[in-house]
Amino acid sequence: MNVSYQLLTSSARGAIAVVRIRGQGAVDLVDRVFRPNRGRPLGSTPEGRLRLGRAGLGIGDEVVAVRLAGSVPSVEIQCHGGPAAVDAVMSALKQAGAIEETTADSTVEAQALDDLARAPTLRSAAILLDQANGALSAAIHRILESIQHRAEPGPDLDALIRRGNVGMRLLTGWRVAIVGRPNVGKSRLFNALAGYDRSIVDPTPGATRDVVTIRTAFGGWPVELSDTAGDREDVDPVERIGIDLARQERREADLVLLVLDRSEPLDEVDHRLLKDLQGALVVANKSDRPPAWVRQGREAIDVSAETGEGIDHLVRVIESRLVPDPPTSGEAVPFRREQVEAIREAREAISMGDPGTAARRLSSLNPSAARSN
């Protein structure tokens, strides 16, 4: 029996800790440590089904155990994130004969484990956990084999590059800026999307004079949402600073929400912003009031930040704009810039008829775990 265990989450105190056990005999070993509250042992439970029970010496601590799918038998135990609870689980595993892993099997997996401890959302964590379990290493290994057998790896490399655009944002997230002229309801929309009153709402033009930001998530994707000063001309020097910051924020954002007031005729500033921000998602706010203008070809999402009408739909649209093709469970996703750069260089080498360079760049990522499976 060759079974190892490793703490996947941060060693610092947290709400939940996750310990992975893997190797031939992993399920049998966990059955000696994990005591289900009722029903059959974990070994008789289908993969992916969560089981509640206890683990540890004596009465132990309450935990959740789940068998993982994959070529190497693996189990995860989720317990309370306090040091005592984690130590109890790991001590029980060690006493049962498991060996603690001090490093991951490959550079890619080690990086995934490191990033997993800092994942801001469950969706980010799930994707990183797939990579920690070898998804990216296995994909790279398959591409190296296709190069060795003179097959065409271009489409597989292209798919990794596309997913890398998502993977590189799993920790930092996407930036979404709310812009528009004063008094169209930007701050109220910001608060509605944030879920609480973070930004000041006031009918006085220029009430927002700085960029107000909050960390949130749309569809499980981490997002930095910003409320910016209303765009207009002929303002005092202090408000001008806020408007300049707003324009910088919208230039750097991944997505701009251009807010228009549905209940008032569009003015000169509205038309200028519509012309300047062609890629923005237009949000027609105050849909709870009678409309004062008719759309002229530009798509707009109707919402009422006051009543909440249309906010859920807007969130879904934002999610689809940020991540139009999300990776599925278990897919290989490059998640660091150097990984994506190596894969891009390998793709370029393939395009130039140089498979040797492509193989060397991919091998530099050291997918040893995939080779051993």
FIMISE-974969 format. One record per residue (C-alpha): x, y, z. Coordinates in steps of 0.2 Angstrom, whole numbers, plus 5000, padded with zeros to 4 digits. Example, Ala and Ser with C-alpha at 12.3 -4.5 7.8 and 13.67 -1.06 7.14 Angstrom:
<nodes>
+------+------+------+
:    x :    y :    z :
+------+------+------+
: 5062 : 4978 : 5039 :
: 5068 : 4995 : 5036 :
+------+------+------+
</nodes>
This chain:
<nodes>
+------+------+------+
:    x :    y :    z :
+------+------+------+
: 5000 : 5000 : 5000 :
: 5007 : 5017 : 4995 :
: 4995 : 5031 : 5002 :
: 5000 : 5049 : 5004 :
: 4990 : 5063 : 5012 :
: 4992 : 5082 : 5009 :
: 4983 : 5098 : 5016 :
: 4976 : 5107 : 5001 :
: 4970 : 5123 : 5009 :
: 4981 : 5135 : 5019 :
: 4989 : 5130 : 5035 :
: 4982 : 5146 : 5043 :
: 4965 : 5146 : 5052 :
: 4950 : 5146 : 5041 :
: 4932 : 5140 : 5040 :
: 4935 : 5124 : 5031 :
: 4951 : 5113 : 5028 :
: 4953 : 5100 : 5014 :
: 4965 : 5085 : 5015 :
: 4968 : 5074 : 5000 :
: 4972 : 5056 : 5002 :
: 4978 : 5046 : 4987 :
: 4987 : 5031 : 4981 :
: 4983 : 5013 : 4979 :
: 4974 : 5008 : 4995 :
: 4968 : 5026 : 4999 :
: 4950 : 5021 : 5000 :
: 4953 : 5006 : 5011 :
: 4964 : 5017 : 5023 :
: 4951 : 5031 : 5024 :
: 4938 : 5017 : 5029 :
: 4949 : 5014 : 5044 :
: 4949 : 5032 : 5049 :
: 4932 : 5039 : 5043 :
: 4917 : 5033 : 5053 :
: 4900 : 5037 : 5043 :
: 4886 : 5043 : 5053 :
: 4875 : 5030 : 5045 :
: 4875 : 5018 : 5031 :
: 4889 : 5008 : 5022 :
: 4908 : 5012 : 5022 :
: 4915 : 5025 : 5011 :
: 4922 : 5012 : 5000 :
: 4905 : 5006 : 4995 :
: 4899 : 5024 : 4991 :
: 4899 : 5030 : 4973 :
: 4912 : 5043 : 4968 :
: 4907 : 5061 : 4970 :
: 4894 : 5058 : 4984 :
: 4897 : 5067 : 5000 :
: 4897 : 5057 : 5016 :
: 4895 : 5065 : 5033 :
: 4904 : 5056 : 5048 :
: 4918 : 5058 : 5060 :
: 4937 : 5056 : 5060 :
: 4951 : 5056 : 5072 :
: 4955 : 5048 : 5088 :
: 4942 : 5045 : 5101 :
: 4925 : 5053 : 5097 :
: 4935 : 5063 : 5083 :
: 4928 : 5078 : 5074 :
: 4914 : 5080 : 5062 :
: 4920 : 5079 : 5044 :
: 4914 : 5076 : 5026 :
: 4922 : 5063 : 5015 :
: 4921 : 5060 : 4996 :
: 4929 : 5048 : 4984 :
: 4936 : 5057 : 4969 :
: 4935 : 5051 : 4951 :
: 4952 : 5048 : 4942 :
: 4965 : 5035 : 4937 :
: 4973 : 5036 : 4955 :
: 4962 : 5031 : 4969 :
: 4959 : 5047 : 4979 :
: 4948 : 5054 : 4994 :
: 4945 : 5071 : 5001 :
: 4941 : 5074 : 5019 :
: 4934 : 5091 : 5023 :
: 4935 : 5097 : 5041 :
: 4934 : 5112 : 5052 :
: 4948 : 5124 : 5048 :
: 4955 : 5126 : 5065 :
: 4972 : 5119 : 5068 :
: 4966 : 5106 : 5081 :
: 4953 : 5098 : 5069 :
: 4966 : 5098 : 5055 :
: 4979 : 5090 : 5066 :
: 4966 : 5077 : 5072 :
: 4962 : 5071 : 5054 :
: 4980 : 5071 : 5049 :
: 4986 : 5062 : 5064 :
: 4973 : 5048 : 5061 :
: 4979 : 5046 : 5043 :
: 4997 : 5045 : 5048 :
: 4993 : 5032 : 5062 :
: 4983 : 5022 : 5049 :
: 4999 : 5021 : 5038 :
: 4998 : 5036 : 5026 :
: 5013 : 5047 : 5022 :
: 5012 : 5066 : 5022 :
: 5017 : 5074 : 5005 :
: 5028 : 5088 : 5008 :
: 5028 : 5094 : 4990 :
: 5016 : 5092 : 4975 :
: 5021 : 5079 : 4961 :
: 5025 : 5093 : 4948 :
: 5028 : 5111 : 4946 :
: 5011 : 5114 : 4939 :
: 5003 : 5105 : 4954 :
: 5013 : 5114 : 4967 :
: 5008 : 5131 : 4959 :
: 4990 : 5125 : 4959 :
: 4990 : 5120 : 4977 :
: 4999 : 5137 : 4982 :
: 4985 : 5147 : 4972 :
: 4971 : 5136 : 4979 :
: 4975 : 5142 : 4997 :
: 4971 : 5160 : 4990 :
: 4956 : 5157 : 4979 :
: 4943 : 5170 : 4982 :
: 4928 : 5160 : 4976 :
: 4922 : 5142 : 4976 :
: 4922 : 5142 : 4957 :
: 4940 : 5148 : 4957 :
: 4945 : 5135 : 4970 :
: 4936 : 5121 : 4960 :
: 4946 : 5125 : 4944 :
: 4962 : 5126 : 4954 :
: 4959 : 5110 : 4963 :
: 4957 : 5101 : 4946 :
: 4974 : 5107 : 4941 :
: 4981 : 5102 : 4958 :
: 4974 : 5084 : 4954 :
: 4983 : 5084 : 4938 :
: 4971 : 5090 : 4925 :
: 4984 : 5102 : 4917 :
: 4998 : 5091 : 4919 :
: 4989 : 5077 : 4910 :
: 4984 : 5088 : 4896 :
: 5002 : 5094 : 4893 :
: 5008 : 5076 : 4894 :
: 4995 : 5071 : 4880 :
: 5001 : 5085 : 4869 :
: 5019 : 5079 : 4871 :
: 5014 : 5062 : 4866 :
: 5005 : 5068 : 4851 :
: 5021 : 5078 : 4846 :
: 5031 : 5063 : 4848 :
: 5019 : 5053 : 4837 :
: 5019 : 5067 : 4824 :
: 5001 : 5071 : 4827 :
: 4994 : 5089 : 4825 :
: 4993 : 5097 : 4843 :
: 4988 : 5114 : 4837 :
: 4969 : 5113 : 4842 :
: 4973 : 5106 : 4859 :
: 4986 : 5120 : 4862 :
: 4973 : 5133 : 4856 :
: 4960 : 5126 : 4868 :
: 4973 : 5128 : 4882 :
: 4977 : 5146 : 4877 :
: 4958 : 5151 : 4877 :
: 4956 : 5143 : 4894 :
: 4971 : 5152 : 4900 :
: 4963 : 5168 : 4898 :
: 4951 : 5163 : 4912 :
: 4964 : 5154 : 4922 :
: 4975 : 5169 : 4924 :
: 4960 : 5178 : 4932 :
: 4955 : 5165 : 4945 :
: 4964 : 5175 : 4959 :
: 4964 : 5193 : 4953 :
: 4947 : 5193 : 4945 :
: 4940 : 5204 : 4932 :
: 4937 : 5223 : 4933 :
: 4920 : 5230 : 4930 :
: 4917 : 5249 : 4930 :
: 4900 : 5258 : 4931 :
: 4901 : 5274 : 4922 :
: 4888 : 5287 : 4915 :
: 4883 : 5305 : 4918 :
: 4878 : 5312 : 4935 :
: 4861 : 5306 : 4943 :
: 4858 : 5291 : 4931 :
: 4858 : 5279 : 4946 :
: 4876 : 5273 : 4945 :
: 4879 : 5272 : 4964 :
: 4862 : 5264 : 4967 :
: 4866 : 5251 : 4954 :
: 4883 : 5248 : 4962 :
: 4874 : 5245 : 4978 :
: 4862 : 5233 : 4970 :
: 4875 : 5223 : 4962 :
: 4886 : 5223 : 4978 :
: 4871 : 5217 : 4988 :
: 4872 : 5231 : 5001 :
: 4875 : 5250 : 5003 :
: 4893 : 5253 : 4999 :
: 4892 : 5269 : 4989 :
: 4884 : 5285 : 4994 :
: 4867 : 5289 : 4985 :
: 4863 : 5307 : 4984 :
: 4853 : 5317 : 4971 :
: 4867 : 5331 : 4971 :
: 4877 : 5330 : 4955 :
: 4895 : 5326 : 4959 :
: 4892 : 5317 : 4975 :
: 4904 : 5303 : 4970 :
: 4921 : 5311 : 4968 :
: 4932 : 5296 : 4969 :
: 4932 : 5278 : 4963 :
: 4923 : 5267 : 4975 :
: 4927 : 5248 : 4973 :
: 4922 : 5232 : 4981 :
: 4927 : 5214 : 4978 :
: 4912 : 5203 : 4974 :
: 4908 : 5188 : 4962 :
: 4896 : 5186 : 4947 :
: 4892 : 5168 : 4944 :
: 4906 : 5162 : 4955 :
: 4919 : 5173 : 4945 :
: 4929 : 5185 : 4956 :
: 4926 : 5203 : 4951 :
: 4932 : 5220 : 4957 :
: 4917 : 5232 : 4954 :
: 4919 : 5251 : 4954 :
: 4908 : 5265 : 4955 :
: 4915 : 5281 : 4946 :
: 4911 : 5299 : 4946 :
: 4898 : 5306 : 4934 :
: 4905 : 5312 : 4918 :
: 4901 : 5330 : 4913 :
: 4910 : 5346 : 4908 :
: 4912 : 5363 : 4917 :
: 4915 : 5356 : 4934 :
: 4926 : 5362 : 4949 :
: 4944 : 5356 : 4950 :
: 4940 : 5343 : 4964 :
: 4926 : 5335 : 4954 :
: 4937 : 5336 : 4938 :
: 4950 : 5324 : 4947 :
: 4936 : 5312 : 4951 :
: 4930 : 5312 : 4932 :
: 4948 : 5310 : 4926 :
: 4950 : 5295 : 4938 :
: 4933 : 5288 : 4931 :
: 4939 : 5289 : 4913 :
: 4956 : 5280 : 4918 :
: 4945 : 5267 : 4927 :
: 4935 : 5263 : 4912 :
: 4950 : 5262 : 4900 :
: 4957 : 5249 : 4912 :
: 4941 : 5239 : 4915 :
: 4938 : 5222 : 4907 :
: 4919 : 5227 : 4905 :
: 4911 : 5245 : 4906 :
: 4893 : 5246 : 4912 :
: 4887 : 5262 : 4904 :
: 4871 : 5268 : 4914 :
: 4858 : 5278 : 4906 :
: 4842 : 5285 : 4914 :
: 4827 : 5277 : 4905 :
: 4815 : 5290 : 4912 :
: 4824 : 5306 : 4905 :
: 4828 : 5311 : 4887 :
: 4846 : 5307 : 4883 :
: 4857 : 5322 : 4883 :
: 4873 : 5327 : 4875 :
: 4884 : 5318 : 4888 :
: 4874 : 5302 : 4885 :
: 4876 : 5303 : 4867 :
: 4895 : 5306 : 4868 :
: 4897 : 5291 : 4880 :
: 4887 : 5280 : 4868 :
: 4899 : 5285 : 4854 :
: 4915 : 5284 : 4864 :
: 4911 : 5267 : 4873 :
: 4906 : 5256 : 4859 :
: 4911 : 5240 : 4868 :
: 4901 : 5245 : 4884 :
: 4886 : 5235 : 4891 :
: 4872 : 5248 : 4891 :
: 4861 : 5248 : 4906 :
: 4845 : 5257 : 4905 :
: 4841 : 5261 : 4923 :
: 4825 : 5267 : 4931 :
: 4814 : 5255 : 4921 :
: 4801 : 5256 : 4935 :
: 4796 : 5274 : 4928 :
: 4788 : 5278 : 4911 :
: 4802 : 5278 : 4897 :
: 4807 : 5294 : 4889 :
: 4817 : 5287 : 4874 :
: 4816 : 5273 : 4862 :
: 4831 : 5262 : 4858 :
: 4839 : 5265 : 4841 :
: 4849 : 5249 : 4837 :
: 4860 : 5248 : 4853 :
: 4856 : 5234 : 4864 :
: 4852 : 5239 : 4882 :
: 4848 : 5230 : 4898 :
: 4833 : 5237 : 4907 :
: 4834 : 5237 : 4926 :
: 4828 : 5247 : 4941 :
: 4842 : 5248 : 4954 :
: 4828 : 5255 : 4966 :
: 4817 : 5240 : 4965 :
: 4829 : 5227 : 4960 :
: 4820 : 5223 : 4944 :
: 4831 : 5216 : 4930 :
: 4847 : 5215 : 4942 :
: 4848 : 5196 : 4941 :
: 4847 : 5196 : 4922 :
: 4860 : 5210 : 4922 :
: 4872 : 5199 : 4932 :
: 4869 : 5184 : 4920 :
: 4874 : 5195 : 4906 :
: 4889 : 5202 : 4914 :
: 4895 : 5184 : 4918 :
: 4893 : 5179 : 4900 :
: 4902 : 5195 : 4894 :
: 4917 : 5191 : 4906 :
: 4918 : 5172 : 4903 :
: 4908 : 5168 : 4887 :
: 4915 : 5150 : 4887 :
: 4918 : 5144 : 4904 :
: 4929 : 5128 : 4907 :
: 4919 : 5113 : 4912 :
: 4923 : 5102 : 4928 :
: 4939 : 5093 : 4926 :
: 4946 : 5102 : 4911 :
: 4964 : 5108 : 4910 :
: 4966 : 5126 : 4913 :
: 4983 : 5136 : 4913 :
: 4982 : 5148 : 4928 :
: 4998 : 5157 : 4928 :
: 5005 : 5169 : 4915 :
: 5021 : 5159 : 4913 :
: 5011 : 5144 : 4909 :
: 5001 : 5153 : 4896 :
: 5016 : 5161 : 4888 :
: 5025 : 5144 : 4887 :
: 5010 : 5136 : 4879 :
: 5009 : 5151 : 4867 :
: 5027 : 5149 : 4862 :
: 5024 : 5130 : 4859 :
: 5009 : 5134 : 4848 :
: 5020 : 5147 : 4838 :
: 5034 : 5134 : 4836 :
: 5021 : 5121 : 4830 :
: 5015 : 5134 : 4817 :
: 5033 : 5136 : 4811 :
: 5036 : 5118 : 4809 :
: 5047 : 5116 : 4825 :
: 5040 : 5102 : 4836 :
: 5056 : 5101 : 4845 :
: 5055 : 5118 : 4852 :
: 5037 : 5116 : 4856 :
: 5041 : 5100 : 4866 :
: 5055 : 5108 : 4876 :
: 5044 : 5123 : 4881 :
: 5030 : 5112 : 4886 :
: 5042 : 5100 : 4896 :
: 5048 : 5115 : 4905 :
: 5031 : 5115 : 4914 :
: 5037 : 5098 : 4922 :
: 5021 : 5088 : 4921 :
: 5028 : 5073 : 4930 :
: 5012 : 5068 : 4938 :
: 5004 : 5065 : 4921 :
: 5019 : 5054 : 4917 :
: 5017 : 5043 : 4932 :
: 4999 : 5040 : 4931 :
+------+------+------+
</nodes>
